[in-house]
């Protein structure tokens, strides 16, 4: 089947210097596409640009500055001539104040969609959502999630009266993801743009950090990519904040963005990018197996606490197989990727 956009077309990846954004760009370059990446400041992509010029040759990757995403016309220049757009950029400040984050991410996605709709070359638009748009993990709670599931409860909690304490940070993050993705689908329904839209909903993204300018132990501020190096170095503080849930290797997440943008028959879908469930003690056991000579901290969570949710992640596995993969990458291989530079 011919791809929905021709090889050698230009794909725009917002937030290209981020953990997920950099892998999305890498997979598109690997697949034979050119990539234009947005960053707040061009120098933030210097390490990646050098990496990709060496790996794929000159002229395959370009950087465009978008200093402020939540302003009118922010993406007008960035979208010119692109065939596809992957919107991976997101505010990862983990602010507990909904008045700071939610209007910003709403304006950002609205402006990007408006710019995309005004550019005739755009054929496909992929939004990097999150399972947080559907549900917040609660141990031992049985819940069935599907394409019609939305975490409306987080919106209510996010907009509850102050004080805006740190505990509300993840709720506000989730509410922003809910409202952003709903804005995408509302735009599709009301504006009927001339491009196909899909969304990708990953859970915990783990794997290797691509940017050679970022230390592996402190990369991607605010990203789940930090959790494993921190555990390796003996600090479980972030892991303790998040209950057992699903993981995905960031390369699989990126591959699903490529599938959603290039497979003609993938249209108007919410694709759940979630490999399998994990517990933190299982993670520790795998890490000890991978590095038997390293001194690790003891298990730190209740062995009985597990994620009992059901998610439709079969579609993601099917798309990965169509791309020549065996399906989702295993937990052991994913963790090995994550600590490879440590």
C-alpha positions as CSV (number, residue, x, y, z in Angstrom):
1,X,0.0,0.0,0.0
2,X,1.4,3.4,-1.0
3,X,2.0,5.7,2.0
4,X,-0.5,8.5,2.7
5,X,2.3,11.0,2.1
6,X,5.2,10.3,-0.3
7,X,8.7,9.5,0.9
8,X,11.0,12.5,1.1
9,X,8.1,14.7,2.1
10,X,8.6,17.1,5.0
11,X,7.1,16.2,8.4
12,X,6.8,18.9,11.1
13,X,7.5,17.6,14.6
14,X,6.8,20.1,17.4
15,X,9.0,19.9,20.5
16,X,11.6,18.0,18.5
17,X,14.2,18.4,21.3
18,X,11.9,16.6,23.8
19,X,12.3,12.9,24.7
20,X,9.3,11.7,22.6
21,X,9.6,14.4,19.9
22,X,13.3,13.5,19.2
23,X,12.4,9.8,18.8
24,X,9.4,10.7,16.5
25,X,11.8,12.7,14.3
26,X,14.4,9.9,14.3
27,X,11.8,7.3,13.1
28,X,10.6,9.6,10.3
29,X,14.2,10.2,9.2
30,X,14.8,6.5,9.3
31,X,11.7,5.8,7.2
32,X,12.9,8.2,4.4
33,X,11.2,11.5,5.3
34,X,12.6,14.9,5.9
35,X,11.9,16.5,9.3
36,X,11.4,20.1,10.3
37,X,11.5,20.4,14.1
38,X,10.2,23.2,16.3
39,X,12.1,24.4,19.4
40,X,11.8,27.5,21.5
41,X,15.5,28.3,20.8
42,X,17.4,26.9,17.9
43,X,20.5,26.0,19.9
44,X,18.5,23.5,21.9
45,X,18.5,21.2,18.9
46,X,22.2,21.5,18.1
47,X,23.1,18.1,19.5
48,X,20.3,16.4,17.6
49,X,21.1,18.2,14.4
50,X,24.7,17.1,14.5
51,X,23.6,13.5,15.3
52,X,21.2,13.3,12.4
53,X,23.5,15.0,9.9
54,X,26.0,12.3,10.7
55,X,23.4,9.5,10.6
56,X,21.2,10.5,7.7
57,X,23.3,13.1,5.8
58,X,22.9,16.9,5.4
59,X,19.6,18.5,4.4
60,X,17.3,15.9,6.0
61,X,16.6,17.8,9.2
62,X,15.9,21.5,9.8
63,X,15.1,23.6,12.8
64,X,12.6,26.4,13.1
65,X,12.2,28.5,16.2
66,X,8.8,29.0,17.8
67,X,9.7,31.0,21.0
68,X,6.1,31.2,22.2
69,X,3.6,28.5,21.0
70,X,0.5,30.0,22.6
71,X,0.3,33.1,20.4
72,X,-1.6,33.9,17.3
73,X,0.3,32.8,14.2
74,X,3.0,31.0,16.1
75,X,3.1,28.1,13.6
76,X,2.2,29.9,10.4
77,X,5.8,29.8,9.0
78,X,6.6,26.4,10.5
79,X,3.8,24.6,8.6
80,X,4.6,26.0,5.2
81,X,5.2,23.2,2.7
82,X,4.9,20.3,5.1
83,X,2.9,17.2,4.3
84,X,2.4,16.0,7.8
85,X,2.4,17.3,11.4
86,X,3.1,15.5,14.7
87,X,2.3,17.7,17.6
88,X,4.5,16.3,20.5
89,X,5.3,19.6,22.3
90,X,3.6,20.0,25.7
91,X,4.2,22.0,28.8
92,X,6.1,19.7,31.2
93,X,6.6,22.3,34.0
94,X,4.1,20.2,36.2
95,X,2.5,23.4,37.5
96,X,-0.4,22.8,39.9
97,X,-2.1,26.0,38.7
98,X,-4.7,25.2,35.9
99,X,-4.8,28.9,35.1
100,X,-1.2,28.7,33.9
101,X,-1.1,25.4,32.0
102,X,-4.6,24.8,30.5
103,X,-5.1,28.0,28.6
104,X,-1.6,27.7,27.2
105,X,-2.0,24.2,25.8
106,X,-5.5,25.0,24.5
107,X,-4.3,28.1,22.6
108,X,-1.3,26.1,21.3
109,X,-3.2,23.3,19.8
110,X,-5.9,25.7,18.5
111,X,-3.3,27.9,16.7
112,X,-1.4,24.9,15.3
113,X,-4.7,23.4,13.9
114,X,-5.6,26.8,12.4
115,X,-2.2,27.1,10.8
116,X,-2.4,23.5,9.5
117,X,-5.9,24.1,8.0
118,X,-4.7,27.1,6.1
119,X,-1.7,25.3,4.5
120,X,-2.9,23.2,1.5
121,X,0.1,20.9,1.6
122,X,-0.9,19.3,5.0
123,X,-2.4,15.9,4.5
124,X,-2.0,14.3,7.9
125,X,-2.1,15.6,11.5
126,X,-1.0,13.5,14.5
127,X,-1.6,14.6,18.1
128,X,0.5,13.2,20.9
129,X,-2.0,12.7,23.6
130,X,-1.7,10.6,26.7
131,X,-3.5,7.9,28.5
132,X,-4.0,10.7,31.1
133,X,-6.6,12.0,28.8
134,X,-8.7,8.9,29.5
135,X,-7.9,7.8,33.1
136,X,-5.7,8.3,36.1
137,X,-4.1,5.0,37.3
138,X,-5.5,3.7,40.6
139,X,-4.1,0.4,42.0
140,X,-6.4,-2.6,42.1
141,X,-9.3,-0.7,40.5
142,X,-10.9,-2.5,37.5
143,X,-11.8,-0.2,34.7
144,X,-12.3,-0.7,31.0
145,X,-10.9,2.0,28.8
146,X,-11.9,2.5,25.1
147,X,-11.8,5.2,22.5
148,X,-14.8,7.0,24.1
149,X,-13.2,7.2,27.5
150,X,-12.3,10.7,28.9
151,X,-10.9,11.7,32.3
152,X,-13.6,14.3,33.0
153,X,-13.0,13.9,36.7
154,X,-9.5,15.4,36.4
155,X,-10.9,18.5,34.7
156,X,-13.2,19.0,37.7
157,X,-10.4,18.4,40.2
158,X,-8.0,20.7,38.3
159,X,-10.4,23.6,38.4
160,X,-11.3,23.2,42.1
161,X,-10.6,26.3,44.2
162,X,-7.1,27.0,45.5
163,X,-4.7,26.3,47.1
164,X,-2.8,24.9,44.2
165,X,-0.6,22.5,46.0
166,X,2.0,20.2,44.4
167,X,-0.3,17.2,44.7
168,X,-2.5,18.8,42.0
169,X,0.3,18.9,39.4
170,X,-0.6,15.5,37.7
171,X,-4.3,16.3,37.8
172,X,-3.7,19.6,36.0
173,X,-1.4,17.8,33.5
174,X,-4.2,15.3,32.8
175,X,-6.8,17.9,32.5
176,X,-4.7,19.7,29.9
177,X,-4.3,16.5,27.9
178,X,-8.1,15.9,28.1
179,X,-9.0,19.4,26.9
180,X,-6.3,19.5,24.2
181,X,-7.3,16.2,22.6
182,X,-11.0,17.1,22.8
183,X,-10.1,20.4,21.1
184,X,-8.5,18.4,18.3
185,X,-11.6,16.2,17.7
186,X,-14.0,19.2,18.0
187,X,-11.9,21.0,15.4
188,X,-12.2,17.9,13.1
189,X,-16.0,17.7,13.6
190,X,-16.7,21.4,13.2
191,X,-14.1,22.6,10.7
192,X,-13.7,19.4,8.5
193,X,-10.1,20.1,7.5
194,X,-8.6,18.7,4.4
195,X,-6.2,16.5,6.4
196,X,-6.6,13.2,8.3
197,X,-6.3,13.3,12.0
198,X,-5.1,10.6,14.5
199,X,-4.1,10.7,18.1
200,X,-1.6,8.6,19.9
201,X,-2.1,7.8,23.6
202,X,1.0,6.5,25.4
203,X,1.5,5.8,29.0
204,X,5.0,5.7,30.7
205,X,7.6,6.3,27.9
206,X,10.9,4.7,28.7
207,X,14.0,4.0,26.6
208,X,17.3,5.6,25.4
209,X,17.8,9.3,25.3
210,X,18.8,10.4,21.8
211,X,20.1,13.9,22.4
212,X,23.9,13.6,23.0
213,X,24.0,17.0,24.7
214,X,21.8,15.8,27.6
215,X,23.2,13.7,30.5
216,X,21.3,10.4,30.6
217,X,20.6,10.8,34.3
218,X,19.0,14.2,34.1
219,X,17.5,14.3,30.6
220,X,14.2,15.6,29.5
221,X,13.1,17.6,32.5
222,X,9.7,16.5,33.6
223,X,9.7,13.4,31.5
224,X,9.1,9.8,32.6
225,X,12.4,9.0,30.9
226,X,14.0,10.2,34.1
227,X,12.4,7.7,36.4
228,X,14.5,4.7,35.5
229,X,17.9,6.5,35.7
230,X,16.8,7.9,39.1
231,X,15.9,4.4,40.3
232,X,19.3,3.1,39.0
233,X,21.0,5.9,41.0
234,X,19.0,5.0,44.2
235,X,16.3,7.7,44.1
236,X,12.7,6.4,44.0
237,X,11.0,9.8,44.7
238,X,9.3,10.1,41.3
239,X,8.5,6.4,41.0
240,X,6.8,6.6,44.4
241,X,4.5,9.3,43.1
242,X,3.0,7.1,40.3
243,X,1.2,3.8,40.9
244,X,1.6,0.7,38.7
245,X,0.4,1.2,35.2
246,X,1.6,0.6,31.6
247,X,4.9,1.3,29.9
248,X,5.9,1.7,26.3
249,X,9.4,1.8,24.7
250,X,9.6,5.4,23.3
251,X,10.8,4.0,20.0
252,X,7.5,2.0,19.7
253,X,5.6,5.2,20.5
254,X,7.5,7.0,17.8
255,X,6.9,4.2,15.3
256,X,3.2,4.4,15.9
257,X,3.3,8.1,15.1
258,X,4.9,7.1,11.7
259,X,2.2,4.5,11.2
260,X,-0.6,6.9,12.0
261,X,0.8,9.5,9.6
262,X,1.7,7.2,6.7
263,X,-0.7,4.3,6.7
264,X,-3.6,5.3,4.4
265,X,-6.2,3.1,6.3
266,X,-5.4,4.6,9.7
267,X,-7.7,7.6,9.9
268,X,-9.6,9.4,12.7
269,X,-8.4,6.9,15.3
270,X,-7.3,7.1,18.9
271,X,-4.4,4.7,19.1
272,X,-3.4,3.4,22.5
273,X,0.4,3.1,22.7
274,X,0.7,0.9,25.8
275,X,2.9,-2.2,25.8
276,X,2.1,-4.0,29.0
277,X,1.5,-3.4,32.7
278,X,4.4,-3.2,35.2
279,X,4.9,-2.8,38.9
280,X,7.9,-0.9,40.3
281,X,9.2,-4.0,42.1
282,X,9.1,-5.8,38.7
283,X,11.1,-2.9,37.3
284,X,13.7,-3.3,40.1
285,X,14.0,-7.1,39.5
286,X,14.7,-6.5,35.8
287,X,17.2,-3.8,36.6
288,X,19.0,-6.1,39.0
289,X,19.1,-8.8,36.3
290,X,20.5,-6.4,33.8
291,X,23.2,-5.0,36.1
292,X,23.9,-7.8,38.7
293,X,27.1,-6.0,39.9
294,X,25.3,-2.7,40.6
295,X,24.1,-1.9,44.1
296,X,20.3,-1.1,43.9
297,X,17.8,0.1,46.5
298,X,15.4,-2.4,48.0
299,X,11.9,-2.9,46.7
300,X,9.7,0.0,47.8
301,X,6.1,-0.7,46.9
302,X,3.4,-3.1,48.0
303,X,3.6,-6.3,45.9
304,X,-0.2,-6.6,45.9
305,X,-0.8,-3.2,44.2
306,X,-1.4,-3.8,40.5
307,X,-3.0,-2.0,37.6
308,X,-6.3,-3.9,36.8
309,X,-7.4,-1.6,33.9
310,X,-8.1,-3.0,30.4
311,X,-7.0,-0.9,27.4
312,X,-7.4,-1.6,23.6
313,X,-3.7,-1.7,22.9
314,X,-4.0,-4.5,20.3
315,X,-4.3,-1.9,17.4
316,X,-0.9,-0.6,18.4
317,X,0.7,-4.1,18.3
318,X,-0.9,-4.7,14.9
319,X,0.5,-1.5,13.4
320,X,4.0,-2.3,14.8
321,X,3.9,-5.7,13.2
322,X,2.9,-4.1,9.9
323,X,6.1,-2.0,10.3
324,X,8.2,-5.2,10.6
325,X,8.4,-5.3,14.3
326,X,7.4,-8.3,16.5
327,X,4.9,-6.1,18.4
328,X,5.7,-4.1,21.5
329,X,9.2,-4.1,22.9
330,X,9.7,-6.1,26.1
331,X,10.1,-4.5,29.5
332,X,13.7,-5.9,29.8
333,X,14.8,-4.5,26.4
334,X,13.1,-1.2,27.2
335,X,14.9,-0.9,30.6
336,X,18.2,-1.9,29.0
337,X,17.7,0.9,26.5
338,X,17.0,3.3,29.3
339,X,20.1,2.6,31.3
340,X,22.4,2.0,28.3
341,X,24.3,5.3,28.8
342,X,24.6,4.9,32.6
